Amino acid sequence: MMLYKILGWFWIISGSYSFLRPVSLMRRLQMGSGRTLRRLFFLAAFTWGAPLIALGWENEGFAPKAMLILGIIAVLKSVFFLTSRASDAFIRWSLNAPPLYFRIFALVQVLAGIALHAYSSRS
Protein backbone atom coordinates (compact mmCIF):
# COMPACT_ATOMS: atom_id res chain seq x y z
CA MET A 1 0.00 0.00 0.00
CA MET A 2 2.90 2.34 0.65
CA LEU A 3 3.99 1.91 -2.99
CA TYR A 4 0.55 3.08 -4.15
CA LYS A 5 0.78 6.12 -1.90
CA ILE A 6 4.22 7.04 -3.23
CA LEU A 7 3.17 6.41 -6.82
CA GLY A 8 0.00 8.46 -6.27
CA TRP A 9 2.00 11.43 -4.95
CA PHE A 10 4.43 11.11 -7.86
CA TRP A 11 1.56 11.20 -10.37
CA ILE A 12 -0.02 14.18 -8.61
CA ILE A 13 3.21 16.20 -8.48
CA SER A 14 4.44 15.38 -11.99
CA GLY A 15 0.96 15.87 -13.45
CA SER A 16 0.61 19.25 -11.75
CA TYR A 17 3.97 20.35 -13.09
CA SER A 18 3.08 19.16 -16.59
CA PHE A 19 -0.29 20.92 -16.38
CA LEU A 20 1.32 24.21 -15.41
CA ARG A 21 4.22 23.94 -17.86
CA PRO A 22 3.26 21.76 -20.85
CA VAL A 23 5.89 23.41 -23.05
CA SER A 24 8.71 22.07 -20.85
CA LEU A 25 7.33 18.55 -21.29
CA MET A 26 7.14 19.09 -25.06
CA ARG A 27 10.77 20.28 -25.12
CA ARG A 28 11.89 17.31 -23.06
CA LEU A 29 10.18 14.94 -25.50
CA GLN A 30 11.72 16.69 -28.51
CA MET A 31 15.23 16.38 -27.06
CA GLY A 32 14.97 12.61 -26.62
CA SER A 33 15.93 10.11 -29.28
CA GLY A 34 13.48 7.57 -30.68
CA ARG A 35 14.84 4.78 -28.53
CA THR A 36 14.69 6.91 -25.38
CA LEU A 37 11.12 7.95 -26.14
CA ARG A 38 10.10 4.33 -26.68
CA ARG A 39 11.50 3.45 -23.28
CA LEU A 40 9.74 6.44 -21.73
CA PHE A 41 6.38 5.44 -23.22
CA PHE A 42 7.00 1.84 -22.12
CA LEU A 43 7.64 3.01 -18.58
CA ALA A 44 4.58 5.29 -18.61
CA ALA A 45 2.24 2.58 -19.88
CA PHE A 46 3.66 0.01 -17.47
CA THR A 47 3.39 2.29 -14.43
CA TRP A 48 -0.23 2.99 -15.37
CA GLY A 49 -1.08 -0.65 -16.00
CA ALA A 50 0.57 -2.42 -13.08
CA PRO A 51 -1.33 -0.58 -10.29
CA LEU A 52 -4.59 -0.98 -12.20
CA ILE A 53 -4.04 -4.73 -12.35
CA ALA A 54 -3.22 -4.86 -8.65
CA LEU A 55 -6.24 -2.77 -7.67
CA GLY A 56 -8.56 -4.80 -9.88
CA TRP A 57 -7.21 -8.06 -8.54
CA GLU A 58 -7.71 -7.10 -4.88
CA ASN A 59 -11.32 -5.87 -5.12
CA GLU A 60 -14.61 -7.29 -6.31
CA GLY A 61 -17.23 -5.67 -8.49
CA PHE A 62 -17.59 -4.33 -12.00
CA ALA A 63 -15.37 -1.22 -11.69
CA PRO A 64 -12.32 -3.08 -10.29
CA LYS A 65 -12.63 -5.74 -12.98
CA ALA A 66 -12.81 -3.01 -15.64
CA MET A 67 -9.65 -1.52 -14.12
CA LEU A 68 -8.05 -4.97 -14.26
CA ILE A 69 -8.82 -5.27 -17.98
CA LEU A 70 -7.52 -1.74 -18.66
CA GLY A 71 -4.36 -2.56 -16.71
CA ILE A 72 -3.75 -5.73 -18.74
CA ILE A 73 -4.25 -3.76 -21.96
CA ALA A 74 -1.83 -1.06 -20.74
CA VAL A 75 0.86 -3.59 -19.83
CA LEU A 76 0.49 -5.39 -23.18
CA LYS A 77 0.61 -2.04 -24.98
CA SER A 78 3.78 -1.15 -23.08
CA VAL A 79 5.49 -4.25 -24.47
CA PHE A 80 4.39 -3.33 -28.00
CA PHE A 81 5.75 0.20 -27.55
CA LEU A 82 9.25 -1.23 -27.52
CA THR A 83 9.04 -2.96 -30.89
CA SER A 84 6.14 -1.77 -33.03
CA ARG A 85 6.16 0.69 -35.88
CA ALA A 86 2.94 2.17 -34.55
CA SER A 87 4.94 3.56 -31.65
CA ASP A 88 7.00 5.55 -34.17
CA ALA A 89 3.82 7.15 -35.50
CA PHE A 90 2.66 7.91 -31.97
CA ILE A 91 6.03 9.44 -31.10
CA ARG A 92 5.94 11.63 -34.22
CA TRP A 93 2.40 12.73 -33.37
CA SER A 94 3.30 13.50 -29.75
CA LEU A 95 6.25 15.65 -30.82
CA ASN A 96 3.92 17.89 -32.86
CA ALA A 97 0.86 17.84 -30.57
CA PRO A 98 -0.45 21.18 -29.26
CA PRO A 99 0.03 21.98 -25.54
CA LEU A 100 -3.69 21.43 -24.88
CA TYR A 101 -3.23 17.66 -25.32
CA PHE A 102 -0.41 17.65 -22.79
CA ARG A 103 -2.58 19.58 -20.33
CA ILE A 104 -5.43 17.08 -20.76
CA PHE A 105 -3.01 14.20 -20.20
CA ALA A 106 -1.61 15.96 -17.12
CA LEU A 107 -5.11 16.46 -15.72
CA VAL A 108 -5.91 12.76 -16.20
CA GLN A 109 -2.61 11.92 -14.52
CA VAL A 110 -3.44 14.12 -11.50
CA LEU A 111 -6.90 12.57 -11.18
CA ALA A 112 -5.43 9.06 -11.39
CA GLY A 113 -2.86 9.99 -8.74
CA ILE A 114 -5.59 11.29 -6.44
CA ALA A 115 -7.61 8.12 -6.95
CA LEU A 116 -4.57 5.93 -6.28
CA HIS A 117 -3.68 7.92 -3.17
CA ALA A 118 -7.28 7.79 -1.90
CA TYR A 119 -7.36 4.03 -2.42
CA SER A 120 -4.08 3.51 -0.56
CA SER A 121 -5.27 5.68 2.34
CA ARG A 122 -8.53 3.71 2.56
CA SER A 123 -6.84 0.36 3.17
C-alpha positions as CSV (number, residue, x, y, z in Angstrom):
1,M,0.0,0.0,0.0
2,M,2.9,2.3,0.6
3,L,4.0,1.9,-3.0
4,Y,0.5,3.1,-4.1
5,K,0.8,6.1,-1.9
6,I,4.2,7.0,-3.2
7,L,3.2,6.4,-6.8
8,G,0.0,8.5,-6.3
9,W,2.0,11.4,-5.0
10,F,4.4,11.1,-7.9
11,W,1.6,11.2,-10.4
12,I,0.0,14.2,-8.6
13,I,3.2,16.2,-8.5
14,S,4.4,15.4,-12.0
15,G,1.0,15.9,-13.4
16,S,0.6,19.2,-11.7
17,Y,4.0,20.4,-13.1
18,S,3.1,19.2,-16.6
19,F,-0.3,20.9,-16.4
20,L,1.3,24.2,-15.4
21,R,4.2,23.9,-17.9
22,P,3.3,21.8,-20.8
23,V,5.9,23.4,-23.0
24,S,8.7,22.1,-20.8
25,L,7.3,18.5,-21.3
26,M,7.1,19.1,-25.1
27,R,10.8,20.3,-25.1
28,R,11.9,17.3,-23.1
29,L,10.2,14.9,-25.5
30,Q,11.7,16.7,-28.5
31,M,15.2,16.4,-27.1
32,G,15.0,12.6,-26.6
33,S,15.9,10.1,-29.3
34,G,13.5,7.6,-30.7
35,R,14.8,4.8,-28.5
36,T,14.7,6.9,-25.4
37,L,11.1,7.9,-26.1
38,R,10.1,4.3,-26.7
39,R,11.5,3.5,-23.3
40,L,9.7,6.4,-21.7
41,F,6.4,5.4,-23.2
42,F,7.0,1.8,-22.1
43,L,7.6,3.0,-18.6
44,A,4.6,5.3,-18.6
45,A,2.2,2.6,-19.9
46,F,3.7,0.0,-17.5
47,T,3.4,2.3,-14.4
48,W,-0.2,3.0,-15.4
49,G,-1.1,-0.6,-16.0
50,A,0.6,-2.4,-13.1
51,P,-1.3,-0.6,-10.3
52,L,-4.6,-1.0,-12.2
53,I,-4.0,-4.7,-12.4
54,A,-3.2,-4.9,-8.6
55,L,-6.2,-2.8,-7.7
56,G,-8.6,-4.8,-9.9
57,W,-7.2,-8.1,-8.5
58,E,-7.7,-7.1,-4.9
59,N,-11.3,-5.9,-5.1
60,E,-14.6,-7.3,-6.3
61,G,-17.2,-5.7,-8.5
62,F,-17.6,-4.3,-12.0
63,A,-15.4,-1.2,-11.7
64,P,-12.3,-3.1,-10.3
65,K,-12.6,-5.7,-13.0
66,A,-12.8,-3.0,-15.6
67,M,-9.6,-1.5,-14.1
68,L,-8.0,-5.0,-14.3
69,I,-8.8,-5.3,-18.0
70,L,-7.5,-1.7,-18.7
71,G,-4.4,-2.6,-16.7
72,I,-3.8,-5.7,-18.7
73,I,-4.2,-3.8,-22.0
74,A,-1.8,-1.1,-20.7
75,V,0.9,-3.6,-19.8
76,L,0.5,-5.4,-23.2
77,K,0.6,-2.0,-25.0
78,S,3.8,-1.1,-23.1
79,V,5.5,-4.2,-24.5
80,F,4.4,-3.3,-28.0
81,F,5.7,0.2,-27.5
82,L,9.3,-1.2,-27.5
83,T,9.0,-3.0,-30.9
84,S,6.1,-1.8,-33.0
85,R,6.2,0.7,-35.9
86,A,2.9,2.2,-34.6
87,S,4.9,3.6,-31.7
88,D,7.0,5.5,-34.2
89,A,3.8,7.1,-35.5
90,F,2.7,7.9,-32.0
91,I,6.0,9.4,-31.1
92,R,5.9,11.6,-34.2
93,W,2.4,12.7,-33.4
94,S,3.3,13.5,-29.7
95,L,6.2,15.6,-30.8
96,N,3.9,17.9,-32.9
97,A,0.9,17.8,-30.6
98,P,-0.5,21.2,-29.3
99,P,0.0,22.0,-25.5
100,L,-3.7,21.4,-24.9
101,Y,-3.2,17.7,-25.3
102,F,-0.4,17.6,-22.8
103,R,-2.6,19.6,-20.3
104,I,-5.4,17.1,-20.8
105,F,-3.0,14.2,-20.2
106,A,-1.6,16.0,-17.1
107,L,-5.1,16.5,-15.7
108,V,-5.9,12.8,-16.2
109,Q,-2.6,11.9,-14.5
110,V,-3.4,14.1,-11.5
111,L,-6.9,12.6,-11.2
112,A,-5.4,9.1,-11.4
113,G,-2.9,10.0,-8.7
114,I,-5.6,11.3,-6.4
115,A,-7.6,8.1,-6.9
116,L,-4.6,5.9,-6.3
117,H,-3.7,7.9,-3.2
118,A,-7.3,7.8,-1.9
119,Y,-7.4,4.0,-2.4
120,S,-4.1,3.5,-0.6
121,S,-5.3,5.7,2.3
122,R,-8.5,3.7,2.6
123,S,-6.8,0.4,3.2
